[in-house]
Amino acid sequence: MPLSAIREFFKWEAAGGILLIIAAALALVLDNSPLASLYDRILTLQISVSIGEVAIAKPLLLWINDGLMAVFFLLIGLEVKREILEGELSSRDQIVLPLAAAVGGMVVPALIYVAFNRGNSEALAGWAIPAATDIAFALGILSLLGSRVPTSLKVFLTALAIIDDLGAIIIIAMFYTANLSTTALTLAALAIAGLVTLNRFGVNRLAPYVLVGALLWVFVLKSGVHATLAGVAVGLAVPLRPRRRGDRSLLRHLEHELHPWVAFMILPLFAFANAGLHLLDLPAAGFVDPVALGIATGLFVGKQIGVFGFAAVLILLGLARMPEGANWRGLYGVSVLTGIGFTMSLFIGTLAFDDIGYANTLRLGVLGGSLASAVLGYLVLGRSGGRRRSPDPMRTKSGH
């Protein structure tokens, strides 16, 4: 991946992570103030869109979670495709360490959550909640540390988070679907076939993909499969390499255009809409609820054990190398930061629990585990130094 592309990616994600923190804090303040009823009324505002006999009516909260988040997943699809074809996931040497770390970071937190909630079949539906990492939030924390964190660790965290996102997509597709509509699924399959056809014929204009993608979103929404997966399908269909010399890469162009919208509008809106936690009405038992404890412990303890443990085993066995310029303390600090689940954990939680009674325990667990991971990760990395004091190549040319 070109150095300029890495620099720009980190710039967007870091700034977006800081904005995420502000949006989440604002939601918490509003939900515990005299304006709490206004906050709730805004999120439950019904919005309807209809064309002929086809109508979609949802509260604003679900338009954000099902609609805007589909654009977020579109960006993930674009990033995954680019990384697999020519980026950090394109060769065995590059993929082995973040792949093993990502697997450990999904398996161990899930097992911890299951251990806390065994015997409660309803609560067990949330097993995947602590398995997710919020790349924007984590890179936002890294941005506060500047050159004290080697670029190699930032690249490692980015590759790990992309694999983590891909795992989350697979989990959502396999385990978090409602009653399926055969008709809607058939229409969705036809729309996907249309996207594949556009790709095979080398169509390098955005409009056809947007049009077919919008239809796919509607069909998937009506099918019972979560609508955000339509965004992933569109992202994977967009061509990376143009057929004609001199044409722009449609995938790179779309990825560049979407980054600021996702980082500065979509994810902060999602955080604002989903991070509200009415602490005044939260019973003391909520802090020791198995669901909240399973999520918080899975994120804070499970993530660092899974990521650092799996990565350390590969490095010690000689199957992978320590990221360039990094040391064990730095690798551990980044592993702790992967426990910031926030956006994706909250999102999976909204799919896992239909019962509104789980809303507060979900948010309490995610916010608690993510906050603890952010604080400890920052403290560990703040006192971490690389094996040698080589300048950060991302900062050398800019002079900062």
N, C-alpha and C positions, 0 to 999 in steps of 0.2 A: 504494500500500500504506500503511495507517495507520502513523504513527510508532511507536505502541505495539507493533504487530506486528513491525516491524523490530527494535525494541529487544529484544523477547523472543526472536526468532530468533537474534540475535547472542549473547544471553546463554546460550542452550542450546548453540549451536555452539562458542563460545569455551571454555566449561567442558569440553565433551566433547573438544575438541582437546587440552587439557592432560591429560585422563585417558587419551587415546590415547597420548600420549608416555610416560606412566607404564606403561601396559600393554605397550607395545613394549619399553621398557627392561627390564621385569620378565622378559619372554620371553627377551631376550638374556642376561640374568644367569642365569636358570635353565638355559638350554641350554648354558651354559659353566661349570656348577657340578657338584658331585657329584649333584645332583638331576636331571640331564639325562635319565636313563633314566625317572624318574618322570614328567617332563614329556611324554616320548614316549608312555609307556603311557597317560596320560590322554587324549591326542589320538587314539590308535588304539583306544580302548575301543569295542567294538561295541555299538550300540544298535539294537534292532529294534522296529518297530511293525507289527502285522498286524490286519486286519479280514477275516475269512473267508479267502479264498484270496489276497487282496491283501496283500502284505507288503513293507515297506521296511526293509532292514537296511544300516546305514552306520556307519562309525566316527564318533566325536564330532566330529572335524575337519570331515567333510562335512555333518553335521547343522548345524554352525555356518555353513559356506560356502553350502550349498544351502537350508537352512531359515531360520535367523535372518536371513541376508542378504536373503531374499525380503521380510522386513518392512522392511528398509532401503530396498529398491527400491520397496516400496509407498509409503513416505514420499516418495521422489523423484517417483513418479508424481503424488502429491497436490500437491507443490510445483510441478511443471512445469505442471499443469493450472491451478492458481491464478494462477501468474505469467503464463501465456499469456492467460487470460481477463480479469484485472483488475490484474495486477502489473507488474513491471519489463519484461516481455516482451510487453505488450499493445498497444504502438504502435511505429511505425517509429522515431520519435525516441528512444525508450527502448532499443530492441533493437539498433540498428545497430552501436553501438560494442562492446558485449559479444559480439555475434554474430560480428563480424569478428575480434575478439581471440581468441574461442574457436576459430574455424576455424584461425587461424594457430597457435594453441597445440596443435592436434591434428595438423596437417599437417607442420609443421617437425620436431617430435620424431620422428614416424614415419619421415620421410625420413632423419634422422640415424641412427636405429636400422638402417634398411635398408642404409645406406652401410657401417656397421660389419659387417653380417652377410650381405652379398651373396655368393651362391655357396653358402650353407648353407641349404637349403630347410627343414630342421627348425627351425633357429634363427629363420628369417624369420617363423615363426608368431607370434612375440612382438612384431611390429611395432607393435601398438596399446598395449603396456604403458606406454611413456612419454608417451602422449597424454592421460593422465587427471590430474585435479586433485582433491586431497582437501580439500574445503571445510571440514570440521571442524578439521583440522590447521592449515590456513592461517588461519582465523579465530581459532584458539587463539593463534597467533603475534601476530596483530593485537591481540588483547585485552591482550597484555603491553605494547603501545605506548600504550594509552589514547587520549587526545584528540589525540595527535600525528598521527594518521591521520584525515583528514576522513571523515565518514559517507558522503559520495558515493563514495569509493573502496571502502568496505566494501560498499556496494550494488552497485557495478560488479563487484567480485570475486564477490559472491553470484550475480548474474545470469550472469556468465561461467561459474561453476562449474555452475549449473543447466543451461545449454546444453551444457557439457562432459559432464555426466552423461547428458543426452539423446543426445549423440553416442555415448557409451560403450554405451548401451542398444542403439542401432541397430547398432553394430559387433558386439556380442555376438550379437544376433539373426541377423545376416547371415553372420558368419565363424566363430563359435565354437559350433557345434552338432555333436553326435555323429550316429550313424546314426539316422535318423528312423523312428518307428513310425507308420504311417498310421492305425491304430486309435486310438492315444493322441492323435494330433493331431486326429482327428475329434471325439473326446470333449472335447478342450480347446476346439475351435471352438464346440461346443455350450455349454460353460460360459461362454465369452465372450459368446455370444448371450444367455445368461441374464443376465449382468451388464448388457448393453445394454438388455435388456427392463426390468430393475429401474430403470435410470436413466430410460428413456423414460416409465415409469409414475409417476415421481416418488417412488419408495419412499425414505423418509427415515429408515429405521431401519438400524442397523448390522448386526444379526444376519444378514439375508439375504445381504448382501455378503460377510460372513465365511464363511458356509456355502458359498456358490458359489465363493468365492475359495479355500477349502481344497481343494475338489474340483479346481479348475483347477490348483492347485499340484501335486497328485498326478498329474494327466494330463500336465502339461507335463514333470514329472520323468521320467515313463515314456516320453515321446515322443522324447527325445534333444535337445530344445531346453533351454537352461539354465533351471532351475526359478525362478530369481529374476525372470525376465521375467513370471511370473504376478503377482508383486507390482505391477509397473508397470501391468499390465492392470486390476487391481482399483483401483489409485489413480486411473486415468483414468476409471473408471466411476462412482466415488463423486460424487454431485451437489454442486456448489458452492452453487448458489442454490436454496433451498427453494421449492416451489410455493405453499405457503400462508403468508400474512403472519404473522409472529410465530414461525414455526418456526425452529429453529437451523440453521445451515449444517452439514450432516453432514461435509463435507470439512474445514472449519475445525476442527470438534470433534475429528475423528479425527487431524488433523495435530497439534493441540495435545496430545492424549493420547499420541501416538507419540513426539514429540520427546524427552522425557526417557528413554524406554526405549531408543531408538536411540542417543542421545548417551552415556548413562551405562552401558548394558549391552551392546547388540549390537555396536557398533563397537569398544569396548575388548576384548570377547571375541574378535572377529575379529582384532584386532591381536595379542592375546596368543597366539592359536592359530597365526598365520601369520608372525610376525616373528622367531621363533626362528632363530638362525644360529649353528651350531657353529663358532666361529672357530678353535678349536684344531686341527680337522681340515681346515681350509680351506687348500689348497695356495697357494703364492705366485702361481702362474699364474692363480688365480681372480680376482685383482685386475686382470688385463689380459685376461681372457676377453672376446671380442667381444660376447657377450650382456650381460655386466655393464657393459662400457664403453658399449655402445649405449643401454642403459636409463639409466645415470647421466648420460651426456652429453645424451641426449634430454631428460631431465627438467631438468637444470641449465642447459644451454645452449639447447637447442631451444625449451623453453617460453618463456624470457624473450625470445628473438629473435622467435618467432612471435607471442606476445601483444603485446609492446611494438611490434614492427615493424608489424604489421597495424593496430593502434590508432593509431599515430603517423601512418601514411599517410593514414588517413581524417580525422584531425584537421587535418593540414597541408593537405589538399585541400578542407577546409571541408565535408566530408560528415558530420562528427560533431563534437561539442563536447567539450572537456576536462571531466571531471567537476567539478562546482561546488566551488570552494575548493581544488582540487588543482593540482599543478604537474608538470612533466616528471619530476622526481626521484621524486615520490610514485607516479606512474603506473608508472615503471620498477620501483620497489620492489615494488609489488603484482604486476607481471608476473613478477618473480623468484619470489615466493611461490607462483605457480601451478605451479612445478616441484616442489612437495610433492605427489607422486603417491600415496604410501603406500597407503591402504586400497584405492582403486579399481585402482591399478597392480598391487598384490599379487593382487587378485581376478582381474583379467584374466590375470595370469600363471599362476594355477592352471588357467585354462581353456585357455591357449595351449600349455602343455607337459604332456604325459602322462608324459614321462620324468622320473623322480624325480631324475635326475642334474642337472637344471636348477634344482632347488629352491634350492640355496645361491647360485648365480650370480644367480638372479632376485632373491632377498632382498638380496644384496650390492649389486646395481645400484640397486634401489628405495630402500634405506636410504641408500646413499651419495649419490644424486642428490637425495633429499628432504632429507637433513640439510644438504647444501651450500646448497640453495635456501633453507631455513629460516634459516640463519645469515646469508647474504648479504642476504636480504630484510629481516631484522630490522635489520641494520646500516644498510642504505640508508634504510629508513623511519624509523629512529631519528634520523636527521639531516635528515629532510625536513620542510619546513614548507609549508603551503598558501599560496596567493597572498595571502590576507588572514587575519587572526587572528580569524575569527568563531567564536563558541562552537559546540561540537558540540551540535546540538539533541537528540541522544539523552541528553546528560548535563545539560542545562540544568534540566529539571524535577526531576530526582532530586537535584540539588545535589552530585553527586559529581565 
